[in-house]
């Protein structure tokens, strides 16, 4: 098992939180992208949220192994 630096863990958690904030902002239509329809932005937000949840699950499974 590889040694993990505490700074790496902190940066990973920060990345997860920022990704979730952006994803939920897009879903709630708070964050928008110019020239892209709102429905596409909402779909992209869901893709971000689902992707980060899958990534967290994979990281936990790898850490347990």
Phi, psi and omega per residue, in radians:
X1 nan 2.284 -3.101
X2 -1.275 2.500 3.068
X3 -1.299 2.362 -3.122
X4 -1.918 2.238 3.099
X5 -1.325 2.446 -3.117
X6 -1.048 -0.584 3.112
X7 -1.143 -0.654 3.084
X8 -1.076 -0.727 3.139
X9 -1.150 -0.781 3.131
X10 -1.063 -0.789 -3.141
X11 -1.134 -0.633 3.106
X12 -1.126 -0.795 3.131
X13 -1.093 -0.734 3.102
X14 -1.056 -0.756 3.110
X15 -1.070 -0.727 3.106
X16 -1.097 -0.806 -3.121
X17 -1.123 -0.723 3.126
X18 -1.150 -0.741 3.115
X19 -1.066 -0.761 3.110
X20 -1.130 -0.705 3.123
X21 -1.082 -0.770 3.130
X22 -1.157 -0.799 -3.135
X23 -1.042 -0.834 -3.140
X24 -1.220 -0.545 3.046
X25 -1.107 -0.683 3.097
X26 -1.211 -0.691 3.136
X27 -1.117 -0.718 -3.114
X28 -1.432 0.035 3.126
X29 1.131 0.417 3.045
X30 -1.419 -0.726 3.059
X31 -1.743 2.231 3.126
X32 -2.199 2.874 3.086
X33 -2.108 2.197 -3.130
X34 -1.002 2.534 3.064
X35 1.130 0.181 3.080
X36 -2.069 2.248 -3.110
X37 -1.022 2.608 -3.107
X38 -0.988 -0.684 -3.097
X39 -1.109 -0.639 3.099
X40 -1.177 -0.673 3.110
X41 -1.124 -0.716 3.115
X42 -1.123 -0.765 3.109
X43 -1.076 -0.764 3.104
X44 -1.081 -0.656 3.086
X45 -1.070 -0.755 3.102
X46 -1.135 -0.655 3.095
X47 -1.086 -0.724 3.111
X48 -1.090 -0.846 -3.097
X49 -1.114 -0.817 3.139
X50 -1.126 -0.723 3.121
X51 -1.084 -0.727 -3.130
X52 -1.232 -0.612 3.086
X53 -1.124 -0.765 3.093
X54 -1.092 -0.731 3.123
X55 -1.085 -0.697 3.106
X56 -1.138 -0.760 3.122
X57 -1.069 -0.794 3.132
X58 -1.077 -0.734 -3.139
X59 -1.119 -0.697 3.119
X60 -1.140 -0.776 3.132
X61 -1.066 -0.767 3.133
X62 -1.141 -0.625 -3.134
X63 -1.213 -0.571 -3.126
X64 -1.293 -0.584 -3.086
X65 -1.204 nan nan
